[in-house]
């Protein structure tokens, strides 16, 4: 058997265990799949001729572990950088003209009127989802309705808002 075939066979045999190992470190199966694939790409060209299978497997696990730690370190640095950005409200904005202020005020009035025309549960669903950033599942749980019903509530309100804004603009 060729060395490349042995390497591929070793990888194919231990791939599920490697993915589970990486998943435990990263907490994400999708990221673990990517890491294991990257590990094989780095592992395949390595010269493991004459090395015991146990040592070769240990080397593959070490590559996976190191790649996982590299990813976690990169995520931590990215989070630190993101946290250094100033809050949106502290960044200077372009000065709006009185006409732009009036237009935004009129659009907000239309939106508020549309929302006021809906039942309370529809308004709460829209506010939670669009303004509060809650998922449909969270909205549904809070209101005691199904996810499909929460989606219908939000969609119907947003469609009505869009139609009224379009009418107001023309």
N, C-alpha and C positions, 0 to 999 in steps of 0.2 A: 504494500500500500504506500502510495506517495505521501510525503510529509504534508502537502496541502490538504489531501483527503483526510488524513488523521486529524489535522487541525479543525477542519470543517465538521468532522464527525464529533470531535470533542465539544465543539461549540454547540452543535445541534442537540447533542445529548444533554448538556447542562444548561441550555438556554432558559428553560422555565425556572430552574432554581436560581439562576443569576438574576432573572427579572424579579423574583420574589425578594432576593437579597437587596437589590437596588431599591425596590419599592419600600422595604422597611426603613431604609436610610432616608429616602426622599419624601415618602408619604404620597407618591403619585405614580400610578402604574404607567401612565403615558410617558412621563419623564424617564421612568425606569427602562421602558422599551427603547427609548432613544439612547440612553446611556449604554445599554447592553450592546446595541448595534454599533455605537462608536467604539466600544471596547473591543469588539471583534475586528473592526477595521484596523485598530492599533495592534491587536494581538496577532492577526494573520501573518503579517510580514516578519514577525519575530522569529529568529532562528532557534527553534526548540528541539533540534535534532539531538538525539542522544540523551534527552532529559526525561526523567521519569514522569509518567502521566500525572501523578499526584502533584509534582512540582509545577508542571505545566498548568494544571487546573488552579493551583494556588496563585500562580502568576496572573491568570485570567481574572480571578476574584479580586486580586490586588488592583488590577487595572480598573475594574468596575468600581471598587471602593474609592479609589483616587478620583475618578471622574465624577462620582457622586459628590464627594467633598468639594471638588472644584466648582461644581454647579451650585452647591449650597453657599459657598463663599461668594460666588458671582452674584447670586440673588441677594445676599446680605449687603453687598456693596451697592447694588442697584437700589435697594430700599433706602439705604443711607443717603444716596444721592437724591432720590426722590423726596426724602424728608427735608433736604436742604433747600428745596425750592420754596420761595416765599408763598404765603397764602394768596389765593386769587384776588382777595379784596385789597391787598396791599400793593398790587401792581397798578401803576397809573393807566388809566384808560383815556382814549381819545375823547375830547370834549364834544358832546353831542349838540347838535343845533336844536333850537326850539321846535322846529318842524319834526325832527326825529323823536324828540321827547313826546310830542303830541301824538305821533303815530303809534309809538309803543304804548302810551296810555290808552289810546283807543282800542288797540288790539287786546290789551289786558282786560279792558272793560268787556269786550266781546267774549273773551274766554271765561271771565267770571260769570257773565250772564248765562252762558251755555251751561257751565257747571251747576249754577243755581237751579236750572230747569230740570236737572236729573234728580232721581231719588238719592237719599243720603248714602246708601251703600255704594252706588256708582261713583259719587263724588269722593268718598273715602278711598275707594279702589284706585281711582285716578291719582289722587293726591299721594297715596302711599307709593304707587308704582313710579309715577313720573317725577314727583318732587322729593319723595323720601328715599328713592332708589331701592325699594323692596322688590323681591322677586314675586312672580305670580303665585308661587306656592305660599309665600309669607302672607300675601294679601288674602288669599283664599282661607288660610288658617285663621287669620284675624277676624274675617267677616263670617266664618263658618259656612263657606260656600265651596263649590268645587273649583278646581283650577280652570276648567273650561268656562265656567260662569264668570269667574274673575276676568278671564281674557275677553269674554264677550262684553262685559261692562266697560272695560278700559277701551276696547276697540270702538264700541259704539260712541262713547264720549269723544274720543279723539277724531273720529270721522265727522261727527257733528261740529266739533270745534273747527276743523279744517274747512268744512263747507261754509260755516258762518264767517270765518276770516276771509275766505275767498269772495263771498258776497259783499262783505264790508269793503274790500279792496277795490271792487269794481263799481 
